[in-house]
Amino acid sequence: MRSEKLTRAWFAVTAVVALTGLVSQVVASATDPGGRVANLLCFFTIDSNLLVTAASVLVALGAVRTKLFAVLWLDALVGIIVTGIVYQVALAGLSELHGLSLFADTMLHKVTPILFVLGWLFAGPRGVLTWRAVGWSLLYPLVWLAFTLPRGAITGFYPYPFVDAGALGYGQVTLNCVFIGLFFTALAAGAFLYERRVRPV
């Protein structure tokens, strides 16, 4: 019982942190003359933090025993891991941030990923993932690409340099997306296999 209460409390805090980062980013974008709130949903970071917020709220409420939750949980987990790693490897330092933008960036790319991954490693929930959930989870990056690339072709806005078809061409962007897709798939499968080897929480 104590473990369950700690788990719920941990993910309640995680949900608040992720939501704080998201709201801060919306406010920062709305007050930035060069920013556009309409572009935010193109960012994998924003979408992954939205998934983390939803998944964390459900864990905090104890509503984790559904097939839909399993897919949401896995997409949130893998999405936020990809967000943290890709940011550190390819995106950190590309722009100089200050004030609220810097705060939002830190919350979304650093604090939330750390909290959510630590929560998964040490608090659960366990026993919700299946191979079917792994398969369905792959729709998330595919839907993101299906939204981001055509929109970028129309508006000229691409959220990240590695998907900028205008600058790189579709051949290079395709290779970049395949690599990230394989990385996403490997992480999703790895998360499932890890959970099979640990004792349920």
C-alpha positions as CSV (number, residue, x, y, z in Angstrom):
1,M,0.0,0.0,0.0
2,R,2.8,2.4,0.9
3,S,4.6,1.6,-2.4
4,E,1.4,2.4,-4.3
5,K,1.0,5.7,-2.5
6,L,4.6,6.6,-3.3
7,T,4.1,5.7,-6.9
8,R,1.0,7.8,-7.2
9,A,2.7,10.7,-5.5
10,W,5.8,10.5,-7.7
11,F,3.7,10.6,-10.9
12,A,1.5,13.3,-9.6
13,V,4.6,15.5,-9.2
14,T,5.8,14.4,-12.6
15,A,2.5,15.5,-14.2
16,V,2.7,18.9,-12.5
17,V,6.3,19.4,-13.7
18,A,5.5,18.4,-17.3
19,L,2.4,20.6,-17.3
20,T,4.4,23.5,-15.8
21,G,6.9,23.2,-18.6
22,L,4.2,23.0,-21.3
23,V,2.4,26.1,-20.0
24,S,5.6,28.0,-19.7
25,Q,6.5,27.1,-23.3
26,V,3.1,28.3,-24.5
27,V,3.4,31.6,-22.6
28,A,7.0,32.1,-23.8
29,S,6.0,31.4,-27.5
30,A,3.0,33.7,-27.2
31,T,5.2,36.6,-25.9
32,D,8.0,36.0,-28.3
33,P,7.7,38.2,-31.5
34,G,9.4,35.4,-33.5
35,G,7.5,32.6,-31.9
36,R,4.2,31.0,-33.0
37,V,2.0,29.0,-30.7
38,A,0.5,27.2,-33.7
39,N,3.9,25.6,-34.3
40,L,4.2,24.0,-30.9
41,L,2.4,20.8,-31.8
42,C,5.0,20.2,-34.5
43,F,7.6,19.6,-31.8
44,F,8.2,16.0,-30.7
45,T,9.2,17.5,-27.3
46,I,5.8,19.1,-26.8
47,D,3.8,16.0,-27.9
48,S,5.9,13.7,-25.7
49,N,5.5,15.9,-22.7
50,L,1.7,16.0,-23.3
51,L,1.8,12.2,-23.3
52,V,3.8,12.1,-20.1
53,T,1.3,14.5,-18.5
54,A,-1.6,12.3,-19.5
55,A,0.1,9.0,-18.5
56,S,1.3,10.4,-15.2
57,V,-2.2,11.7,-14.3
58,L,-3.6,8.2,-14.9
59,V,-0.9,6.6,-12.8
60,A,-1.6,9.1,-10.0
61,L,-5.3,8.2,-10.2
62,G,-4.6,4.5,-10.3
63,A,-6.2,4.0,-13.7
64,V,-3.5,1.8,-15.3
65,R,-5.1,-1.5,-16.2
66,T,-6.4,-0.9,-19.7
67,K,-5.0,-1.7,-23.2
68,L,-5.2,2.0,-24.2
69,F,-3.1,2.9,-21.1
70,A,-0.4,0.4,-22.1
71,V,0.1,2.1,-25.5
72,L,-0.1,5.6,-23.9
73,W,2.4,4.6,-21.2
74,L,4.9,3.2,-23.7
75,D,4.6,6.1,-26.1
76,A,5.1,8.6,-23.2
77,L,8.1,6.6,-21.9
78,V,9.9,6.1,-25.2
79,G,8.9,9.6,-26.5
80,I,10.4,11.3,-23.5
81,I,13.6,9.2,-23.6
82,V,14.0,10.1,-27.3
83,T,13.3,13.7,-26.4
84,G,16.0,13.8,-23.8
85,I,18.6,12.0,-25.8
86,V,18.1,13.7,-29.1
87,Y,18.1,17.1,-27.4
88,Q,21.4,16.4,-25.7
89,V,23.0,14.9,-28.7
90,A,21.8,17.1,-31.5
91,L,19.9,20.2,-30.3
92,A,21.4,21.6,-27.1
93,G,23.1,24.9,-27.7
94,L,21.6,25.6,-31.1
95,S,19.8,28.6,-29.8
96,E,20.5,30.9,-26.8
97,L,17.6,31.0,-24.4
98,H,16.8,33.3,-21.5
99,G,14.1,33.8,-18.9
100,L,10.9,31.8,-19.3
101,S,12.1,30.2,-22.5
102,L,15.1,28.8,-20.7
103,F,13.0,27.6,-17.8
104,A,10.5,25.8,-20.1
105,D,13.4,24.3,-22.1
106,T,14.9,22.9,-18.9
107,M,11.6,21.5,-17.6
108,L,10.7,19.9,-20.9
109,H,14.0,18.5,-22.0
110,K,15.7,17.7,-18.7
111,V,13.6,17.6,-15.6
112,T,10.5,15.8,-17.0
113,P,12.5,13.1,-18.8
114,I,14.6,12.4,-15.6
115,L,11.5,12.2,-13.4
116,F,9.5,10.0,-15.7
117,V,12.3,7.6,-16.5
118,L,13.3,7.3,-12.8
119,G,9.6,6.7,-11.9
120,W,9.4,4.0,-14.5
121,L,12.6,2.3,-13.4
122,F,11.9,2.3,-9.6
123,A,8.1,2.7,-9.2
124,G,6.3,1.1,-12.1
125,P,3.6,0.5,-13.0
126,R,4.5,-3.1,-14.0
127,G,2.8,-5.7,-16.0
128,V,0.9,-3.4,-18.4
129,L,3.1,-3.8,-21.5
130,T,2.6,-6.4,-24.2
131,W,4.1,-7.0,-27.6
132,R,0.9,-5.6,-29.1
133,A,1.4,-2.4,-27.2
134,V,4.9,-2.2,-28.6
135,G,3.5,-2.5,-32.1
136,W,0.7,0.1,-31.6
137,S,3.2,2.5,-30.0
138,L,4.9,2.9,-33.3
139,L,1.9,4.9,-34.6
140,Y,3.0,7.8,-32.5
141,P,6.2,8.7,-34.4
142,L,4.5,7.8,-37.7
143,V,1.6,10.2,-37.0
144,W,4.1,12.9,-35.9
145,L,5.9,12.6,-39.2
146,A,2.7,12.5,-41.2
147,F,1.7,15.8,-39.6
148,T,5.1,17.6,-39.4
149,L,6.5,17.0,-42.9
150,P,3.5,17.9,-45.1
151,R,2.9,20.9,-42.8
152,G,6.5,21.9,-43.2
153,A,6.2,21.7,-47.0
154,I,3.2,24.0,-46.9
155,T,4.4,26.5,-44.3
156,G,8.1,26.2,-44.5
157,F,8.4,25.6,-40.8
158,Y,10.2,22.5,-39.6
159,P,10.7,22.0,-35.8
160,Y,14.1,20.4,-36.0
161,P,17.1,20.7,-38.4
162,F,17.2,16.9,-39.1
163,V,13.6,17.0,-40.5
164,D,14.1,20.2,-42.6
165,A,13.4,18.8,-46.0
166,G,13.8,22.3,-47.5
167,A,17.4,22.4,-46.4
168,L,18.4,18.7,-46.5
169,G,16.2,17.2,-49.1
170,Y,13.7,14.4,-48.6
171,G,16.4,11.7,-49.1
172,Q,18.4,12.8,-46.1
173,V,15.4,13.5,-44.0
174,T,14.1,10.0,-44.8
175,L,17.3,8.5,-43.6
176,N,17.2,10.5,-40.5
177,C,13.6,9.5,-39.8
178,V,14.4,5.8,-40.4
179,F,17.3,6.0,-37.9
180,I,15.1,7.7,-35.2
181,G,12.3,5.2,-36.0
182,L,14.6,2.3,-35.4
183,F,15.8,3.9,-32.2
184,F,12.2,4.4,-31.1
185,T,11.4,0.7,-31.9
186,A,14.4,-0.6,-30.1
187,L,13.6,1.5,-27.0
188,A,10.0,0.3,-27.0
189,A,11.0,-3.4,-27.3
190,G,13.7,-2.9,-24.7
191,A,11.2,-1.4,-22.3
192,F,8.9,-4.3,-22.7
193,L,11.7,-6.9,-22.3
194,Y,13.1,-5.0,-19.2
195,E,9.7,-5.1,-17.5
196,R,9.4,-8.8,-18.1
197,R,12.6,-9.3,-16.2
198,V,11.8,-7.3,-13.1
199,R,9.4,-8.1,-10.3
200,P,6.0,-6.4,-10.5
201,V,5.7,-3.3,-8.4
